[in-house]
Amino acid sequence: MNAPSDISMKTDDVLRVELEVFKREHRDLDDAIRALQATGTADQITLQRLKKKKLLLKDKIAIIEDRLTPDIIA
């Protein structure tokens, strides 16, 4: 078990802080990708690497949001 990345071992406050950090990183990557595409100076490998990192952050964000959002039984 990898304790630092194990979501079940973290408090909600820690998860909220991580969520904000991940969202900021996601926005920054989005801005960087758009800027590189606009200038046409980026190679495809760099863009693919940034997009993959952005997708990984999106997955982390979704996992944390699921953990922080209470289940509502209808």
N, CA, C and O atoms as a Tripos MOL2 file, in Angstrom:
@<TRIPOS>MOLECULE
protein
  296   295    74     0     0
PROTEIN
NO_CHARGES

@<TRIPOS>ATOM
      1 N           0.8440   -1.1850    0.0000 N.3       1 MET1
      2 CA          0.0000    0.0000    0.0000 C.3       1 MET1
      3 C           0.8820    1.2380    0.0000 C.2       1 MET1
      4 O           1.8350    1.3390    0.7720 O.2       1 MET1
      5 N           0.5600    2.1520   -0.8530 N.am      2 ASN2
      6 CA          1.3170    3.3980   -0.9550 C.3       2 ASN2
      7 C           0.5960    4.4580   -0.1330 C.2       2 ASN2
      8 O          -0.3720    5.0510   -0.6100 O.2       2 ASN2
      9 N           1.0450    4.7020    1.0780 N.am      3 ALA3
     10 CA          0.3510    5.5660    2.0230 C.3       3 ALA3
     11 C           0.1290    6.9940    1.5210 C.2       3 ALA3
     12 O          -0.9760    7.5100    1.6880 O.2       3 ALA3
     13 N           1.1250    7.6670    0.9090 N.am      4 PRO4
     14 CA          0.8950    9.0480    0.4990 C.3       4 PRO4
     15 C          -0.2080    9.2060   -0.5540 C.2       4 PRO4
     16 O          -0.8820   10.2360   -0.5840 O.2       4 PRO4
     17 N          -0.4010    8.2080   -1.4130 N.am      5 SER5
     18 CA         -1.4190    8.3580   -2.4450 C.3       5 SER5
     19 C          -2.6910    7.5950   -2.1120 C.2       5 SER5
     20 O          -3.6380    7.6180   -2.8980 O.2       5 SER5
     21 N          -2.7390    6.9150   -0.9620 N.am      6 ASP6
     22 CA         -3.9130    6.1520   -0.5740 C.3       6 ASP6
     23 C          -4.9680    7.1010   -0.0320 C.2       6 ASP6
     24 O          -4.8210    7.6670    1.0510 O.2       6 ASP6
     25 N          -6.0250    7.2640   -0.7970 N.am      7 ILE7
     26 CA         -7.0660    8.2390   -0.4660 C.3       7 ILE7
     27 C          -7.8140    7.8750    0.8160 C.2       7 ILE7
     28 O          -8.3130    8.7640    1.5070 O.2       7 ILE7
     29 N          -7.8990    6.6030    1.1400 N.am      8 SER8
     30 CA         -8.6590    6.1870    2.3140 C.3       8 SER8
     31 C          -7.9900    6.5920    3.6230 C.2       8 SER8
     32 O          -8.6350    6.6020    4.6720 O.2       8 SER8
     33 N          -6.7170    6.9210    3.5710 N.am      9 MET9
     34 CA         -5.9870    7.2830    4.7770 C.3       9 MET9
     35 C          -5.9400    8.7920    5.0230 C.2       9 MET9
     36 O          -5.3430    9.2370    6.0040 O.2       9 MET9
     37 N          -6.5520    9.5710    4.1610 N.am     10 LYS10
     38 CA         -6.4660   11.0230    4.2710 C.3      10 LYS10
     39 C          -7.7650   11.6060    4.8110 C.2      10 LYS10
     40 O          -8.8510   11.0790    4.5690 O.2      10 LYS10
     41 N          -7.6330   12.7070    5.5490 N.am     11 THR11
     42 CA         -8.8150   13.3790    6.0700 C.3      11 THR11
     43 C          -9.4670   14.2050    4.9650 C.2      11 THR11
     44 O          -8.8520   14.4860    3.9360 O.2      11 THR11
     45 N         -10.7100   14.5840    5.1930 N.am     12 ASP12
     46 CA        -11.4290   15.3930    4.2100 C.3      12 ASP12
     47 C         -10.7460   16.7400    3.9850 C.2      12 ASP12
     48 O         -10.7320   17.2500    2.8640 O.2      12 ASP12
     49 N         -10.1810   17.3150    5.0450 N.am     13 ASP13
     50 CA         -9.4910   18.6060    4.8950 C.3      13 ASP13
     51 C          -8.2750   18.4750    3.9880 C.2      13 ASP13
     52 O          -8.0320   19.3320    3.1380 O.2      13 ASP13
     53 N          -7.5200   17.4120    4.1670 N.am     14 VAL14
     54 CA         -6.3550   17.1770    3.3170 C.3      14 VAL14
     55 C          -6.8020   16.9620    1.8760 C.2      14 VAL14
     56 O          -6.1760   17.4710    0.9460 O.2      14 VAL14
     57 N          -7.8720   16.2150    1.6930 N.am     15 LEU15
     58 CA         -8.3780   15.9530    0.3430 C.3      15 LEU15
     59 C          -8.8560   17.2370   -0.3350 C.2      15 LEU15
     60 O          -8.6620   17.4130   -1.5380 O.2      15 LEU15
     61 N          -9.4770   18.1320    0.4310 N.am     16 ARG16
     62 CA         -9.9310   19.4000   -0.1500 C.3      16 ARG16
     63 C          -8.7480   20.2470   -0.6310 C.2      16 ARG16
     64 O          -8.8070   20.8720   -1.6900 O.2      16 ARG16
     65 N          -7.6860   20.2550    0.1580 N.am     17 VAL17
     66 CA         -6.4830   21.0000   -0.2350 C.3      17 VAL17
     67 C          -5.8840   20.3780   -1.4940 C.2      17 VAL17
     68 O          -5.5420   21.0860   -2.4410 O.2      17 VAL17
     69 N          -5.7590   19.0470   -1.4990 N.am     18 GLU18
     70 CA         -5.2180   18.3700   -2.6800 C.3      18 GLU18
     71 C          -6.0920   18.6150   -3.9000 C.2      18 GLU18
     72 O          -5.5840   18.7920   -5.0080 O.2      18 GLU18
     73 N          -7.4000   18.6260   -3.7000 N.am     19 LEU19
     74 CA         -8.3290   18.8670   -4.8050 C.3      19 LEU19
     75 C          -8.0750   20.2300   -5.4350 C.2      19 LEU19
     76 O          -8.0350   20.3460   -6.6590 O.2      19 LEU19
     77 N          -7.9070   21.2460   -4.6260 N.am     20 GLU20
     78 CA         -7.6400   22.5890   -5.1480 C.3      20 GLU20
     79 C          -6.2960   22.6410   -5.8820 C.2      20 GLU20
     80 O          -6.1780   23.2800   -6.9270 O.2      20 GLU20
     81 N          -5.2990   21.9750   -5.3360 N.am     21 VAL21
     82 CA         -3.9860   21.9430   -5.9790 C.3      21 VAL21
     83 C          -4.0860   21.2490   -7.3340 C.2      21 VAL21
     84 O          -3.5530   21.7440   -8.3270 O.2      21 VAL21
     85 N          -4.7720   20.0980   -7.3780 N.am     22 PHE22
     86 CA         -4.9190   19.3600   -8.6330 C.3      22 PHE22
     87 C          -5.7200   20.1600   -9.6590 C.2      22 PHE22
     88 O          -5.3980   20.1430  -10.8470 O.2      22 PHE22
     89 N          -6.7530   20.8540   -9.2080 N.am     23 LYS23
     90 CA         -7.5470   21.6730  -10.1360 C.3      23 LYS23
     91 C          -6.7050   22.8080  -10.7170 C.2      23 LYS23
     92 O          -6.8110   23.1220  -11.9020 O.2      23 LYS23
     93 N          -5.8800   23.4110   -9.8880 N.am     24 ARG24
     94 CA         -5.0070   24.4940  -10.3520 C.3      24 ARG24
     95 C          -3.9980   23.9610  -11.3660 C.2      24 ARG24
     96 O          -3.7630   24.5810  -12.4040 O.2      24 ARG24
     97 N          -3.4050   22.8050  -11.0570 N.am     25 GLU25
     98 CA         -2.4540   22.1980  -11.9860 C.3      25 GLU25
     99 C          -3.1370   21.8510  -13.3110 C.2      25 GLU25
    100 O          -2.5530   22.0230  -14.3810 O.2      25 GLU25
    101 N          -4.3660   21.3650  -13.2320 N.am     26 HIS26
    102 CA         -5.1230   21.0000  -14.4340 C.3      26 HIS26
    103 C          -5.3580   22.2370  -15.3040 C.2      26 HIS26
    104 O          -5.1750   22.1890  -16.5210 O.2      26 HIS26
    105 N          -5.7640   23.3460  -14.6730 N.am     27 ARG27
    106 CA         -5.9790   24.6030  -15.4030 C.3      27 ARG27
    107 C          -4.6810   25.1010  -16.0170 C.2      27 ARG27
    108 O          -4.6620   25.5550  -17.1620 O.2      27 ARG27
    109 N          -3.5880   25.0160  -15.2510 N.am     28 ASP28
    110 CA         -2.2900   25.4660  -15.7580 C.3      28 ASP28
    111 C          -1.8510   24.6470  -16.9710 C.2      28 ASP28
    112 O          -1.3340   25.1920  -17.9450 O.2      28 ASP28
    113 N          -2.0630   23.3380  -16.9010 N.am     29 LEU29
    114 CA         -1.7160   22.4870  -18.0400 C.3      29 LEU29
    115 C          -2.5840   22.8250  -19.2490 C.2      29 LEU29
    116 O          -2.0970   22.8470  -20.3790 O.2      29 LEU29
    117 N          -3.8490   23.0840  -19.0140 N.am     30 ASP30
    118 CA         -4.7540   23.4530  -20.1010 C.3      30 ASP30
    119 C          -4.2850   24.7380  -20.7720 C.2      30 ASP30
    120 O          -4.2690   24.8420  -21.9990 O.2      30 ASP30
    121 N          -3.9060   25.7080  -19.9560 N.am     31 ASP31
    122 CA         -3.3900   26.9740  -20.4960 C.3      31 ASP31
    123 C          -2.0970   26.7580  -21.2830 C.2      31 ASP31
    124 O          -1.9090   27.3380  -22.3530 O.2      31 ASP31
    125 N          -1.2190   25.9260  -20.7510 N.am     32 ALA32
    126 CA          0.0500   25.6590  -21.4300 C.3      32 ALA32
    127 C          -0.1760   24.9580  -22.7650 C.2      32 ALA32
    128 O           0.4670   25.2880  -23.7620 O.2      32 ALA32
    129 N          -1.0800   24.0010  -22.7830 N.am     33 ILE33
    130 CA         -1.3800   23.2780  -24.0240 C.3      33 ILE33
    131 C          -1.9380   24.2320  -25.0670 C.2      33 ILE33
    132 O          -1.5280   24.2090  -26.2270 O.2      33 ILE33
    133 N          -2.8840   25.0760  -24.6410 N.am     34 ARG34
    134 CA         -3.4720   26.0460  -25.5800 C.3      34 ARG34
    135 C          -2.4190   27.0100  -26.1150 C.2      34 ARG34
    136 O          -2.4100   27.3280  -27.3040 O.2      34 ARG34
    137 N          -1.5360   27.4710  -25.2400 N.am     35 ALA35
    138 CA         -0.5030   28.4060  -25.6720 C.3      35 ALA35
    139 C           0.4610   27.7540  -26.6610 C.2      35 ALA35
    140 O           0.8440   28.3700  -27.6550 O.2      35 ALA35
    141 N           0.8470   26.5300  -26.3940 N.am     36 LEU36
    142 CA          1.7540   25.8300  -27.3100 C.3      36 LEU36
    143 C           1.0890   25.5730  -28.6620 C.2      36 LEU36
    144 O           1.7300   25.6850  -29.7070 O.2      36 LEU36
    145 N          -0.1820   25.2330  -28.6350 N.am     37 GLN37
    146 CA         -0.8920   24.9920  -29.8910 C.3      37 GLN37
    147 C          -1.0670   26.2940  -30.6680 C.2      37 GLN37
    148 O          -0.9930   26.3000  -31.8970 O.2      37 GLN37
    149 N          -1.2960   27.3810  -29.9640 N.am     38 ALA38
    150 CA         -1.5130   28.6650  -30.6310 C.3      38 ALA38
    151 C          -0.2410   29.1700  -31.3080 C.2      38 ALA38
    152 O          -0.2920   29.7380  -32.3990 O.2      38 ALA38
    153 N           0.8840   28.9590  -30.6600 N.am     39 THR39
    154 CA          2.1330   29.4390  -31.2470 C.3      39 THR39
    155 C           2.6880   28.4800  -32.2770 C.2      39 THR39
    156 O           3.4930   28.8670  -33.1250 O.2      39 THR39
    157 N           2.2580   27.2280  -32.2070 N.am     40 GLY40
    158 CA          2.7280   26.2340  -33.1620 C.3      40 GLY40
    159 C           4.1680   25.8120  -32.9280 C.2      40 GLY40
    160 O           4.8070   25.2620  -33.8250 O.2      40 GLY40
    161 N           4.6860   26.0660  -31.7250 N.am     41 THR41
    162 CA          6.0760   25.7380  -31.4420 C.3      41 THR41
    163 C           6.2530   24.3790  -30.7670 C.2      41 THR41
    164 O           7.3820   23.9140  -30.6130 O.2      41 THR41
    165 N           5.1720   23.7440  -30.3670 N.am     42 ALA42
    166 CA          5.2760   22.4780  -29.6340 C.3      42 ALA42
    167 C           5.3040   21.2910  -30.5820 C.2      42 ALA42
    168 O           4.6100   21.2660  -31.5980 O.2      42 ALA42
    169 N           6.1150   20.3190  -30.2290 N.am     43 ASP43
    170 CA          6.1050   19.0870  -30.9960 C.3      43 ASP43
    171 C           5.0030   18.1780  -30.4350 C.2      43 ASP43
    172 O           4.5200   18.3950  -29.3230 O.2      43 ASP43
    173 N           4.6190   17.1810  -31.1970 N.am     44 GLN44
    174 CA          3.5100   16.3170  -30.8170 C.3      44 GLN44
    175 C           3.8000   15.5090  -29.5510 C.2      44 GLN44
    176 O           2.8880   15.2340  -28.7720 O.2      44 GLN44
    177 N           5.0420   15.1350  -29.3430 N.am     45 ILE45
    178 CA          5.3820   14.3540  -28.1490 C.3      45 ILE45
    179 C           5.1650   15.1860  -26.8870 C.2      45 ILE45
    180 O           4.6400   14.6920  -25.8900 O.2      45 ILE45
    181 N           5.5700   16.4380  -26.9400 N.am     46 THR46
    182 CA          5.3680   17.3230  -25.7910 C.3      46 THR46
    183 C           3.8840   17.5190  -25.5180 C.2      46 THR46
    184 O           3.4540   17.4560  -24.3660 O.2      46 THR46
    185 N           3.0990   17.7530  -26.5570 N.am     47 LEU47
    186 CA          1.6600   17.9270  -26.3770 C.3      47 LEU47
    187 C           1.0170   16.6630  -25.8200 C.2      47 LEU47
    188 O           0.1640   16.7410  -24.9370 O.2      47 LEU47
    189 N           1.4160   15.5060  -26.3240 N.am     48 GLN48
    190 CA          0.8670   14.2460  -25.8230 C.3      48 GLN48
    191 C           1.2030   14.0480  -24.3540 C.2      48 GLN48
    192 O           0.3610   13.5970  -23.5770 O.2      48 GLN48
    193 N           2.4290   14.3810  -23.9690 N.am     49 ARG49
    194 CA          2.8470   14.2350  -22.5800 C.3      49 ARG49
    195 C           2.0320   15.1430  -21.6630 C.2      49 ARG49
    196 O           1.5950   14.7200  -20.5930 O.2      49 ARG49
    197 N           1.8290   16.3920  -22.0850 N.am     50 LEU50
    198 CA          1.0420   17.3320  -21.2860 C.3      50 LEU50
    199 C          -0.4220   16.9030  -21.1940 C.2      50 LEU50
    200 O          -1.0410   17.0110  -20.1360 O.2      50 LEU50
    201 N          -0.9660   16.4210  -22.3010 N.am     51 LYS51
    202 CA         -2.3620   15.9710  -22.3040 C.3      51 LYS51
    203 C          -2.5490   14.7420  -21.4200 C.2      51 LYS51
    204 O          -3.5650   14.6170  -20.7360 O.2      51 LYS51
    205 N          -1.5740   13.8340  -21.4320 N.am     52 LYS52
    206 CA         -1.6570   12.6430  -20.5890 C.3      52 LYS52
    207 C          -1.6230   13.0310  -19.1180 C.2      52 LYS52
    208 O          -2.3830   12.4970  -18.3100 O.2      52 LYS52
    209 N          -0.7380   13.9630  -18.7740 N.am     53 LYS53
    210 CA         -0.6560   14.4370  -17.3920 C.3      53 LYS53
    211 C          -1.9660   15.1040  -16.9810 C.2      53 LYS53
    212 O          -2.4320   14.9370  -15.8540 O.2      53 LYS53
    213 N          -2.5490   15.8550  -17.9010 N.am     54 LYS54
    214 CA         -3.8220   16.5190  -17.6360 C.3      54 LYS54
    215 C          -4.9320   15.4890  -17.3770 C.2      54 LYS54
    216 O          -5.7550   15.6770  -16.4810 O.2      54 LYS54
    217 N          -4.9530   14.4120  -18.1520 N.am     55 LEU55
    218 CA         -5.9470   13.3580  -17.9480 C.3      55 LEU55
    219 C          -5.7550   12.6410  -16.6090 C.2      55 LEU55
    220 O          -6.7310   12.2970  -15.9420 O.2      55 LEU55
    221 N          -4.5110   12.4190  -16.2240 N.am     56 LEU56
    222 CA         -4.2430   11.7940  -14.9300 C.3      56 LEU56
    223 C          -4.7400   12.6880  -13.7880 C.2      56 LEU56
    224 O          -5.3070   12.2020  -12.8100 O.2      56 LEU56
    225 N          -4.5220   13.9770  -13.9240 N.am     57 LEU57
    226 CA         -5.0220   14.9130  -12.9120 C.3      57 LEU57
    227 C          -6.5470   14.9040  -12.8690 C.2      57 LEU57
    228 O          -7.1440   14.9650  -11.7950 O.2      57 LEU57
    229 N          -7.1720   14.8270  -14.0440 N.am     58 LYS58
    230 CA         -8.6300   14.7830  -14.1050 C.3      58 LYS58
    231 C          -9.1560   13.5560  -13.3690 C.2      58 LYS58
    232 O         -10.1570   13.6350  -12.6570 O.2      58 LYS58
    233 N          -8.4820   12.4260  -13.5430 N.am     59 ASP59
    234 CA         -8.8840   11.2070  -12.8340 C.3      59 ASP59
    235 C          -8.7270   11.3640  -11.3250 C.2      59 ASP59
    236 O          -9.6050   10.9580  -10.5640 O.2      59 ASP59
    237 N          -7.6150   11.9510  -10.8890 N.am     60 LYS60
    238 CA         -7.4030   12.1820   -9.4570 C.3      60 LYS60
    239 C          -8.4750   13.1090   -8.8910 C.2      60 LYS60
    240 O          -8.9820   12.8880   -7.7910 O.2      60 LYS60
    241 N          -8.8140   14.1460   -9.6540 N.am     61 ILE61
    242 CA         -9.8440   15.0910   -9.2220 C.3      61 ILE61
    243 C         -11.1770   14.3720   -9.0540 C.2      61 ILE61
    244 O         -11.8760   14.5850   -8.0640 O.2      61 ILE61
    245 N         -11.5300   13.5270  -10.0090 N.am     62 ALA62
    246 CA        -12.8020   12.7970   -9.9480 C.3      62 ALA62
    247 C         -12.8380   11.8620   -8.7410 C.2      62 ALA62
    248 O         -13.8670   11.7560   -8.0740 O.2      62 ALA62
    249 N         -11.7390   11.1910   -8.4570 N.am     63 ILE63
    250 CA        -11.6850   10.2740   -7.3140 C.3      63 ILE63
    251 C         -11.8810   11.0360   -6.0080 C.2      63 ILE63
    252 O         -12.6360   10.5980   -5.1400 O.2      63 ILE63
    253 N         -11.2120   12.1610   -5.8690 N.am     64 ILE64
    254 CA        -11.3360   12.9510   -4.6420 C.3      64 ILE64
    255 C         -12.7360   13.5300   -4.5120 C.2      64 ILE64
    256 O         -13.3140   13.5150   -3.4260 O.2      64 ILE64
    257 N         -13.2880   14.0430   -5.6130 N.am     65 GLU65
    258 CA        -14.6500   14.5920   -5.5500 C.3      65 GLU65
    259 C         -15.6640   13.5170   -5.1700 C.2      65 GLU65
    260 O         -16.6030   13.7870   -4.4200 O.2      65 GLU65
    261 N         -15.4810   12.3080   -5.6800 N.am     66 ASP66
    262 CA        -16.3680   11.2140   -5.3070 C.3      66 ASP66
    263 C         -16.2720   10.9060   -3.8130 C.2      66 ASP66
    264 O         -17.2790   10.6260   -3.1610 O.2      66 ASP66
    265 N         -15.0770   10.9590   -3.2910 N.am     67 ARG67
    266 CA        -14.8800   10.6800   -1.8710 C.3      67 ARG67
    267 C         -15.4920   11.7760   -0.9960 C.2      67 ARG67
    268 O         -16.0470   11.4900    0.0640 O.2      67 ARG67
    269 N         -15.3890   13.0270   -1.4430 N.am     68 LEU68
    270 CA        -15.8870   14.1470   -0.6420 C.3      68 LEU68
    271 C         -17.3830   14.3510   -0.7740 C.2      68 LEU68
    272 O         -18.0010   14.9430    0.1110 O.2      68 LEU68
    273 N         -17.9810   13.8720   -1.8590 N.am     69 THR69
    274 CA        -19.4130   14.0440   -2.0640 C.3      69 THR69
    275 C         -20.1540   12.9010   -1.3810 C.2      69 THR69
    276 O         -19.9220   11.7340   -1.6960 O.2      69 THR69
    277 N         -21.0320   13.2250   -0.4590 N.am     70 PRO70
    278 CA        -21.7510   12.1530    0.2470 C.3      70 PRO70
    279 C         -22.7290   11.4420   -0.6850 C.2      70 PRO70
    280 O         -23.3370   12.0480   -1.5670 O.2      70 PRO70
    281 N         -22.8570   10.1500   -0.4590 N.am     71 ASP71
    282 CA        -23.8380    9.3830   -1.2190 C.3      71 ASP71
    283 C         -25.2350    9.7200   -0.7320 C.2      71 ASP71
    284 O         -25.4990    9.7520    0.4690 O.2      71 ASP71
    285 N         -26.1200    9.9680   -1.6760 N.am     72 ILE72
    286 CA        -27.5060   10.2750   -1.3390 C.3      72 ILE72
    287 C         -28.3560    9.1140   -1.8070 C.2      72 ILE72
    288 O         -28.3920    8.7930   -2.9950 O.2      72 ILE72
    289 N         -29.0290    8.4980   -0.8780 N.am     73 ILE73
    290 CA        -29.8870    7.3770   -1.2230 C.3      73 ILE73
    291 C         -31.2680    7.9310   -1.5590 C.2      73 ILE73
    292 O         -31.9300    8.5430   -0.7210 O.2      73 ILE73
    293 N         -31.6870    7.7050   -2.7970 N.am     74 ALA74
    294 CA        -32.9680    8.2470   -3.2380 C.3      74 ALA74
    295 C         -34.1040    7.3450   -2.8540 C.2      74 ALA74
    296 O         -35.2600    7.6490   -3.1470 O.2      74 ALA74
@<TRIPOS>BOND
     1     1     2 1
     2     2     3 1
     3     3     4 2
     4     3     5 am
     5     5     6 1
     6     6     7 1
     7     7     8 2
     8     7     9 am
     9     9    10 1
    10    10    11 1
    11    11    12 2
    12    11    13 am
    13    13    14 1
    14    14    15 1
    15    15    16 2
    16    15    17 am
    17    17    18 1
    18    18    19 1
    19    19    20 2
    20    19    21 am
    21    21    22 1
    22    22    23 1
    23    23    24 2
    24    23    25 am
    25    25    26 1
    26    26    27 1
    27    27    28 2
    28    27    29 am
    29    29    30 1
    30    30    31 1
    31    31    32 2
    32    31    33 am
    33    33    34 1
    34    34    35 1
    35    35    36 2
    36    35    37 am
    37    37    38 1
    38    38    39 1
    39    39    40 2
    40    39    41 am
    41    41    42 1
    42    42    43 1
    43    43    44 2
    44    43    45 am
    45    45    46 1
    46    46    47 1
    47    47    48 2
    48    47    49 am
    49    49    50 1
    50    50    51 1
    51    51    52 2
    52    51    53 am
    53    53    54 1
    54    54    55 1
    55    55    56 2
    56    55    57 am
    57    57    58 1
    58    58    59 1
    59    59    60 2
    60    59    61 am
    61    61    62 1
    62    62    63 1
    63    63    64 2
    64    63    65 am
    65    65    66 1
    66    66    67 1
    67    67    68 2
    68    67    69 am
    69    69    70 1
    70    70    71 1
    71    71    72 2
    72    71    73 am
    73    73    74 1
    74    74    75 1
    75    75    76 2
    76    75    77 am
    77    77    78 1
    78    78    79 1
    79    79    80 2
    80    79    81 am
    81    81    82 1
    82    82    83 1
    83    83    84 2
    84    83    85 am
    85    85    86 1
    86    86    87 1
    87    87    88 2
    88    87    89 am
    89    89    90 1
    90    90    91 1
    91    91    92 2
    92    91    93 am
    93    93    94 1
    94    94    95 1
    95    95    96 2
    96    95    97 am
    97    97    98 1
    98    98    99 1
    99    99   100 2
   100    99   101 am
   101   101   102 1
   102   102   103 1
   103   103   104 2
   104   103   105 am
   105   105   106 1
   106   106   107 1
   107   107   108 2
   108   107   109 am
   109   109   110 1
   110   110   111 1
   111   111   112 2
   112   111   113 am
   113   113   114 1
   114   114   115 1
   115   115   116 2
   116   115   117 am
   117   117   118 1
   118   118   119 1
   119   119   120 2
   120   119   121 am
   121   121   122 1
   122   122   123 1
   123   123   124 2
   124   123   125 am
   125   125   126 1
   126   126   127 1
   127   127   128 2
   128   127   129 am
   129   129   130 1
   130   130   131 1
   131   131   132 2
   132   131   133 am
   133   133   134 1
   134   134   135 1
   135   135   136 2
   136   135   137 am
   137   137   138 1
   138   138   139 1
   139   139   140 2
   140   139   141 am
   141   141   142 1
   142   142   143 1
   143   143   144 2
   144   143   145 am
   145   145   146 1
   146   146   147 1
   147   147   148 2
   148   147   149 am
   149   149   150 1
   150   150   151 1
   151   151   152 2
   152   151   153 am
   153   153   154 1
   154   154   155 1
   155   155   156 2
   156   155   157 am
   157   157   158 1
   158   158   159 1
   159   159   160 2
   160   159   161 am
   161   161   162 1
   162   162   163 1
   163   163   164 2
   164   163   165 am
   165   165   166 1
   166   166   167 1
   167   167   168 2
   168   167   169 am
   169   169   170 1
   170   170   171 1
   171   171   172 2
   172   171   173 am
   173   173   174 1
   174   174   175 1
   175   175   176 2
   176   175   177 am
   177   177   178 1
   178   178   179 1
   179   179   180 2
   180   179   181 am
   181   181   182 1
   182   182   183 1
   183   183   184 2
   184   183   185 am
   185   185   186 1
   186   186   187 1
   187   187   188 2
   188   187   189 am
   189   189   190 1
   190   190   191 1
   191   191   192 2
   192   191   193 am
   193   193   194 1
   194   194   195 1
   195   195   196 2
   196   195   197 am
   197   197   198 1
   198   198   199 1
   199   199   200 2
   200   199   201 am
   201   201   202 1
   202   202   203 1
   203   203   204 2
   204   203   205 am
   205   205   206 1
   206   206   207 1
   207   207   208 2
   208   207   209 am
   209   209   210 1
   210   210   211 1
   211   211   212 2
   212   211   213 am
   213   213   214 1
   214   214   215 1
   215   215   216 2
   216   215   217 am
   217   217   218 1
   218   218   219 1
   219   219   220 2
   220   219   221 am
   221   221   222 1
   222   222   223 1
   223   223   224 2
   224   223   225 am
   225   225   226 1
   226   226   227 1
   227   227   228 2
   228   227   229 am
   229   229   230 1
   230   230   231 1
   231   231   232 2
   232   231   233 am
   233   233   234 1
   234   234   235 1
   235   235   236 2
   236   235   237 am
   237   237   238 1
   238   238   239 1
   239   239   240 2
   240   239   241 am
   241   241   242 1
   242   242   243 1
   243   243   244 2
   244   243   245 am
   245   245   246 1
   246   246   247 1
   247   247   248 2
   248   247   249 am
   249   249   250 1
   250   250   251 1
   251   251   252 2
   252   251   253 am
   253   253   254 1
   254   254   255 1
   255   255   256 2
   256   255   257 am
   257   257   258 1
   258   258   259 1
   259   259   260 2
   260   259   261 am
   261   261   262 1
   262   262   263 1
   263   263   264 2
   264   263   265 am
   265   265   266 1
   266   266   267 1
   267   267   268 2
   268   267   269 am
   269   269   270 1
   270   270   271 1
   271   271   272 2
   272   271   273 am
   273   273   274 1
   274   274   275 1
   275   275   276 2
   276   275   277 am
   277   277   278 1
   278   278   279 1
   279   279   280 2
   280   279   281 am
   281   281   282 1
   282   282   283 1
   283   283   284 2
   284   283   285 am
   285   285   286 1
   286   286   287 1
   287   287   288 2
   288   287   289 am
   289   289   290 1
   290   290   291 1
   291   291   292 2
   292   291   293 am
   293   293   294 1
   294   294   295 1
   295   295   296 2
@<TRIPOS>SUBSTRUCTURE
     1 MET1         2 RESIDUE 1 A MET
     2 ASN2         6 RESIDUE 1 A ASN
     3 ALA3        10 RESIDUE 1 A ALA
     4 PRO4        14 RESIDUE 1 A PRO
     5 SER5        18 RESIDUE 1 A SER
     6 ASP6        22 RESIDUE 1 A ASP
     7 ILE7        26 RESIDUE 1 A ILE
     8 SER8        30 RESIDUE 1 A SER
     9 MET9        34 RESIDUE 1 A MET
    10 LYS10       38 RESIDUE 1 A LYS
    11 THR11       42 RESIDUE 1 A THR
    12 ASP12       46 RESIDUE 1 A ASP
    13 ASP13       50 RESIDUE 1 A ASP
    14 VAL14       54 RESIDUE 1 A VAL
    15 LEU15       58 RESIDUE 1 A LEU
    16 ARG16       62 RESIDUE 1 A ARG
    17 VAL17       66 RESIDUE 1 A VAL
    18 GLU18       70 RESIDUE 1 A GLU
    19 LEU19       74 RESIDUE 1 A LEU
    20 GLU20       78 RESIDUE 1 A GLU
    21 VAL21       82 RESIDUE 1 A VAL
    22 PHE22       86 RESIDUE 1 A PHE
    23 LYS23       90 RESIDUE 1 A LYS
    24 ARG24       94 RESIDUE 1 A ARG
    25 GLU25       98 RESIDUE 1 A GLU
    26 HIS26      102 RESIDUE 1 A HIS
    27 ARG27      106 RESIDUE 1 A ARG
    28 ASP28      110 RESIDUE 1 A ASP
    29 LEU29      114 RESIDUE 1 A LEU
    30 ASP30      118 RESIDUE 1 A ASP
    31 ASP31      122 RESIDUE 1 A ASP
    32 ALA32      126 RESIDUE 1 A ALA
    33 ILE33      130 RESIDUE 1 A ILE
    34 ARG34      134 RESIDUE 1 A ARG
    35 ALA35      138 RESIDUE 1 A ALA
    36 LEU36      142 RESIDUE 1 A LEU
    37 GLN37      146 RESIDUE 1 A GLN
    38 ALA38      150 RESIDUE 1 A ALA
    39 THR39      154 RESIDUE 1 A THR
    40 GLY40      158 RESIDUE 1 A GLY
    41 THR41      162 RESIDUE 1 A THR
    42 ALA42      166 RESIDUE 1 A ALA
    43 ASP43      170 RESIDUE 1 A ASP
    44 GLN44      174 RESIDUE 1 A GLN
    45 ILE45      178 RESIDUE 1 A ILE
    46 THR46      182 RESIDUE 1 A THR
    47 LEU47      186 RESIDUE 1 A LEU
    48 GLN48      190 RESIDUE 1 A GLN
    49 ARG49      194 RESIDUE 1 A ARG
    50 LEU50      198 RESIDUE 1 A LEU
    51 LYS51      202 RESIDUE 1 A LYS
    52 LYS52      206 RESIDUE 1 A LYS
    53 LYS53      210 RESIDUE 1 A LYS
    54 LYS54      214 RESIDUE 1 A LYS
    55 LEU55      218 RESIDUE 1 A LEU
    56 LEU56      222 RESIDUE 1 A LEU
    57 LEU57      226 RESIDUE 1 A LEU
    58 LYS58      230 RESIDUE 1 A LYS
    59 ASP59      234 RESIDUE 1 A ASP
    60 LYS60      238 RESIDUE 1 A LYS
    61 ILE61      242 RESIDUE 1 A ILE
    62 ALA62      246 RESIDUE 1 A ALA
    63 ILE63      250 RESIDUE 1 A ILE
    64 ILE64      254 RESIDUE 1 A ILE
    65 GLU65      258 RESIDUE 1 A GLU
    66 ASP66      262 RESIDUE 1 A ASP
    67 ARG67      266 RESIDUE 1 A ARG
    68 LEU68      270 RESIDUE 1 A LEU
    69 THR69      274 RESIDUE 1 A THR
    70 PRO70      278 RESIDUE 1 A PRO
    71 ASP71      282 RESIDUE 1 A ASP
    72 ILE72      286 RESIDUE 1 A ILE
    73 ILE73      290 RESIDUE 1 A ILE
    74 ALA74      294 RESIDUE 1 A ALA
